[in-house]
């Protein structure tokens, strides 16, 4: 997957790398993340990833290719693959594995080596504005089985998978792109439900886990993405995850908007690293607005 530890996954505007990004790559930037705005089609994307790697051959190039409503490579036409809700409803983990393997092959052919998927969150709240059909379902065991199958399929294509959003975004009633969700679940409740898909992903060998910008005040006073209780004691020590911890985007309002009472992007980055995160999913040249992040469905 390249040398990902301790780096920034930067985004950029347009379909070609701007001069500041090229300079960062020449100076050792370890990763970039692609969105629909960067992609017009397969040949353009292969040329783009080739140009990016000409500046850093070991570069990690990430994208969110969840299938269903969240696709980067096929954003102009819609995904060719069923989404998680449909896969979960089908009840066939072998089908989920085949779909994920096909997605992984598409990513590998395009030069993308980190897929910011699968969504391991439960569809636990009808009021949740951001997860919904991106989830494999409401039943923790069903979601766990399909999460593991998706990880297997993606990584069979030599693309790293990333289970998200730890320790679970499914109970939230707010969109973390726009505000900090607060969830009242206890650690015992999380262990019995929301954490089961992440356990399954880890047992399946998932290479990375993405954090959730969600507060669980019964467990820690700070949001999970900034919390040593969640990232070090729970994810690293209790669940035994030894892979790469990636933050969700640092310019999301839940933690990046200091005007809204959050810690600000720079403060969030420092706190993430102290909490045990390895990779910061942050802005780059021409960072997006919170509204564009929400529209993108991270």
Secondary structure, DSSP 8 states (H G I E B T S, - for coil): --S-TT-EEE--SSSS--HHHHHHHHTT--EEEE-GGG-S-HHHHHHHHHHHHHH-TT-EEEE---BTTB-STTTTT--SS--HHHHHHHT-HHHHHHHHHHHHHHHHHHT--EE---B------TT-SSSGGGSS-S-HHHHHHHHHHHHHHHHHTT-EEEEEEET-STT-SS-TTTS-EE----HHHHHHTTHHHHHHHHHTT-SEEEE--EE-TTT-SS-GGG-HIIIIIIIIIIS---SEEE---TTSHHHH-GGGTS--HHHHHHHHHHHT--BEEE--TT---HHHHHHHT-
